[in-house]
Amino acid sequence: MVSSALSSQESMELENKYGAHNYHPLPVVLAKGEGVYLWDCEGKKYFDFLSAYSAVNQGHCHPKIVNALIEQASTLTLTSRAFFNDTLGPYEKFITEFFGFDKVLPMNTGAEAVETAIKLCRKWAYEVKGIDENEGKIIVCENNFHGRTTTIVSFSNDEVARKNFGPFTPGFIKIPYNDIDALEAALKEENVAGFLVEPIQGEAGVFVPDEDYLSKAQALCNAQNVLFVADEVQTGIARTGSLLAVCGDCTCQNACEKQETYSTPDILILGKAVSGGVYPVSAVLANDDIMNVIKPGQHGSTFGGNPLAAKVAVAALEVVNDENLAQNARVLGKLFRAEMNRIIAGTDLVNAVRGKGLLNAILINDTEDSSTAWDICMALKENGLLAKPTHGNIIRFAPPLVMTKEQLMDCVAIIEKTLMEFSK
């Protein structure tokens, strides 16, 4: 039984009065989570079909991850990087071997990790590639979402995120996503240091590129001595049916014999599910020829690599491997899209379903400025499932990867019931 000192209405009123209005959440106040379920202050139970934007791939309050946090919290929480601690080194060894890289630079949030990768890419360009200082350019894609820092919104085309936040940071070339010809042309420009890309554009509405897009992009970057930088903050950690979205159909750990079938980024950006949603942890991974350009005092974070983060991240990644979450995401993702296509065949309300693994979206047959997708999500909430629109007429579906087939089919039934209510 969920017991909350405040009612849902009281909690929302407090946030509205004392918190900055930088989000527009669905009007539900959550008080408890376990596995694929959430409960509100009044005890109503919901299926979570967002997973905190794919941070909770391992399910809410996974006991192994929570216990790692509790155990370390009672011993040592923070030293800063002014000193060594006895958990960071083992974590760095674990995560680099897990993903097949020489070194990791630990940070806290996804946006921090992206900023770190941008700095690392530029520094490598000046000190290794030989580009003149302050002349390096990074290619990015239209409709990207890499965070909301000043530098990142400088190369965003989301005007809501950009309006009245300038002046903006120069040094970026913007090209269409999933357009190899555009990338090839951009790579011919002078002083290109890197190509920063999401393997699947999640915030843009789960836009999955052509199957060979990433491998072709990697090959083009290699030919021009340009770093291929993959932002897997949302798509990584088994979400798309493989350990990383760039891995294609490979679910094994680190670089394997299938490596020629997928692209291996020069710089890998991770966050969110690295900690299973229990604690803020992000990471930037690269090999020595890139990472060794960073010297003491040039980049860092007081909390980056703290003992709590290290212990939690190891436990969270072990859960992904031990519970075969990538394989589960692949199987259930195919089932989910098949069920959505069955439902779509019987209604004009939804145009299509798209996605990979358990990162999916349905496209509502309405304009981006309509309220239909929001209204559907409100109805889904009433029917016991939590999801959220993105880009107006798109609803993203991303449940925890610990979901069972039976639970997924229960969710499909809720979605079908709700959509049919709107189709009448």
N, C-alpha and C positions, 0 to 999 in steps of 0.2 A: 504494500500500500504506500502510495506517495503522500508524504506529509510536507506541506509548504507553509511557512509562516505568513506568506502573502498570497492573495488571490492573483489570478492572471491579470485582471484589470488594474489592481494596485501596482503590480510590477511594471506594466506598460506605462502607467501614468508617471512613475518615478523615472523611468528611462527618458520619457518625453520631456520631463521638466529639467532633469539634471544632466542628461547626456547630449552630446553634439548630435545633430540630426543628419549624420553622414550615411545612414542606411535606411532602407524602407523594408523592414522585415514583414513576413507574414504574421498576422495577429494571433500567434500562439506562444505561450510562455512555457518553456520546458524546464522540468525540475529533476528528471531522472533519465538515464539511458542505460541500456544493457543489450549488447549484441546488435540486432537490427531494429530494436524497439526504442521508442521515446515515450515519456509520460509528461503531461502538463501538470500545472499546480493543482488542478482539481482531480487528477488521477486518470484522465482519459489517456488511452494507449494508442500509439501511432506506429506505423511502419516508417522508418527513416529512408527516404528515397533521394537524399541529397548528400549524406555522409559528410557534412560540414565542408562542402566543396571538395570532396575526395580526401579529406584529412583523416577520416575515420574508416579507412579501408578494413582494418582489423576488427571492426565492431566497437560499439561503445563500451568503455570501461573493461577492456579485455584484462582478465585477472593477471596474466603473466606480465603485462606491461605496467599495470597499476602496482603490482607487488614490487617490481623493479624500482619504480618511483618511490614507494614508501620506504623500502629498505635503504636506498641511497639517501633519501631525505633525512633519515635519522642518523646519518653518519657524516656526510659532507655535501653541502649544496653548491658552494661557489668559492673559488679561489682567485678568480680573474686569471688572465694569462701571464700575470707577473711571476707566477710560480708554476711548476709542473703539478699535475695531480695524478692519482693512480688509476683513473678511469679513462682519461682521454686517449692515451697511447693505445690501449687495447681496442677502444672503439674505432680509432683511425685505422688500425690494422684490419679490423673486422669489415668495415664498410668499403675500404679500398679493394680488399680481396673479393667481397661480395659482388661488386660491380666491375671489377677488372681494371682498376686504375692504380697509378703509383702513389698519388697523394690526394688528400682531401683538405679543404679549408672550411672549417665548421662555422656556421652562422646560426641565426635564430629563425628568421622569417623568409618566406619565398621572395619578397621584394628585395630584401637584403642580399639574398643569394644571387639574384639577377644583377644587382648593382656590382656585386663582387665579380661576377663573370665578365661584365662590361669592362671593369678596371683591369682585370687580368688579361683580357683579350687585347686591350690597347697597349698595355705595358709590354706584352710579348711582341706586338707589332713594332714598337719602337726599338726594343733592345735586342730582338732576335731577327725579325724580318727586315728591319732597317728602314722602316717608314720614318720620315721626319716627325719629331715630337709635335703633338697637337694637330697633326694632319690626318690621323687615322679615322677611317669611316667604318661603320658597322651596318650591314644590310639587315633590315627587319621587314616584316610582312604587314600588309594592311589588315585591319581588324584584329590585330594582336591584343593579347592581354598578358602583361608581364608584371603588373603591379601598378601602384599609383604614386611613386616618388616623382619628384620634379623631373629627373632625367628620363624616367620611363614614360611619363605622360608626354614628354617632348616628342616621342615617336609614335604616340597613339593617335588614332583618328576618331576616338570617342570624345566628342565635343563637351559632353557633360563632365568628363574627367579633366578636360583641358581649360575650360572657360575661366578666365580671370586668375590663372595660376602661372602665367608667364612672367618674365621672358624665359624661353625654353633653351634647352641644351642642344647645341648643334652636333653634327658629326654622324648623322644617320641617313641611310638611303632606304626609302620605303618602296616595296614592290608588291604586286599582288601575290597572295598565298596560292600555293599549288600551281605555280607557273614557272616551269623550268626555263623557258626561253627568257623570261624577265630576269630570273636569277643569273643566267649566263651573261646577259647584257650588262647587268649591274656589276658583275665580277670583273668586267673589263675596264671599269673606271679606275682611276689612280687611287692608291693609298687605301685599299680595302683591307681591313684587319680581320673581320669575321662576319659570319652569317648567323644571326640569332633567330631561332624558330621554335614554335611549338609543334611537336609531332602530330597533334590533333588540336585544333583551336577550340577549346572548351567553352570559354566565355562568349565566343562568337556564335555559339549555337551547336557545338559538337560537329564541327566541320572536319570531316575525315579526308585527307588528301588522297591522290592516286596512289596505288600500291607501291609504285616504284619511285615516287617523288623524293622520299628521303634518301634513298640509296643514290639516285642521280645527283641530288644536291650535294651529298658528301663527296662524290667523285669530282664534281665541278670545283668544289672548294679545295680539294686536295691538289687538283691540277694547277690552281692559281696560288697555292700556298696561303690559303685563307682558312681561318679556324671555323669549324662547324660546331656551333654552340646550341645544344638542345635544352630547352626549358621543359623539364619533365616534372615540375612542381605538382601539377594536377594529373598528368597522364601516367606518371611513374608509379612504382611500387605495386605492380600487378593489376592496376585498375583496368587496363585495356586488354587483358588476357595474356599478357607476357610481362616479365619483370619490368621491362621498359617498353614504351610504345615504339621506340626505334628498333626494338628487337624483332619486329614482325611477329612470326608465329613461334618464336623460341621462348620457352618458359624456364630454362635452366639458369643457374647462377653464373655470373661473370662471362667473360669471352669464351666461346666454345667452338666446336668444329663447324657450327652453322654460321660463323661470323661473316662469311662472304655473302650471305643472303640478306644481311641487314646493315644499316649504317651504324658506325661506332663514332659517337661525337668526340671531338677534341676536348670539349668542355661540357660536362654534364651538370645540370642544375636540378637539385632535389629539395623538397620541403614537405609540408603537409603530412602525408602518411609515413614519412620517415620515423615519426614518433607515435603513430596511431592515434593522433589527436589528444594525447595525454599531456604534452609539453611542447612548446615551440622549438623545433629543431629544423634547420636547413643545412644544406651542404653543397659545396662546389667541388667537383672531382676533375682531375686532369693528370696527365703524366708529367714526369720530371722536367722534360724539355720546355713545358709551359709553366708549370707551377713554380719552378725555381727562380722565376723573375721576381717573385714577391720576397722582399727582405724585411727584417725586423723594423717595426714602426711605420711601415707603408700601408698596412691595412689591418683591421682587427675589430674586435667587439668584446666588451666586458663579459657578456654572458655566452659568447660563442665558444663552444667546446667545454661548457661547465660540466661538473660531474653528474648532475641529474640528467642533463641532456644525453650524455654519453651512455649511461646505463639504460635509459628509456629507449634510445634508438636501437641499441643492440637487441633488446627484447622485442621491439616492434618488428624489426627485420627478420628475426628468428621465427616469429609467428607467421609471417608471409611465406617463408620456406617450409616450415613444419606442417602447416595446415593447407599447403597446396592452393593458395589463394589465387594465383595466376590461372591455374587450370580451371578452378571453379568459376572464375570470372569469364573465361572463354566459353565454357559450356553453357552457363546460364545466360550469357549475353546473346548467344545464337538463339536460344529458346525464347528470350524476351523479344528480340526483333521479329522472330517468326510469329509470335502471338500478337505483337502490335500490327504487323502486316495483315493478319487475319481480321483484326478489329477494323483497321483502316478500310479494308475492302467493303465493309458494310456501312460506311458513313462518309459524308462529304466534309465533316468537321476537321479531319486531319489529312494533310497532304502526303506526309511521308514520315518514316522513322529512319534515323541514321545513327551510326555509332560503331563502337568496337568494344568488345568485352562488356563490362558493366558501366560504360560511359556512353549514354545514349540520349537522344532527344527526339521529340515529336514536333512537327511543324504544323501549327494550327492554321487552318484556312481562313486567315483574316490579316488585316494590315498590322504593321509593327506598332502603330500608335493606338491600336484597339485594346480593350480591357479583357478580351475573351480568354487569353491564356491565364491572366491573373484570376479571373472568375472561376476558371476550371480548377486552378490550384486551391482556391478557397473551398470549392466543393470537394476536392480530394481530401482536404483537411477534415472536413465534416464527416467524410466517409472513412477516415482513419489512416490516411497516407499523406506524408509531407513531401512536397516538391516545390520548385520555385521557377518562375519564368526567367528567361534570358532573352535579350533583344526583342522584347515585346510580344512576339507571336510564337515563341519557341519555349517548350517546357523541357528542362533537363531532368533526366532520370539517372541517378547514380547511387544505388544502395550500397551498404557495406558488403564487402566481398565474402563475409562469413555466411551470407544468406544461403538457405537451402532451396532446393527445387520446390518443395511444398510451400515455403514462405513466398517464393517468387510468384507462384501461381495464385496464391491468395492476393498478392499485390496486383497481378494482371486482372483478376476479377474486380478489384476495386476501381482500377483505371477504366476497365470496360464499362462498368456500371455508371461511372461518372460521365464518361464521354457520351454514352447513350442518352443520359439525362439531358445533355446539351444538344443532342442531335434531333430531339423531338420538335 
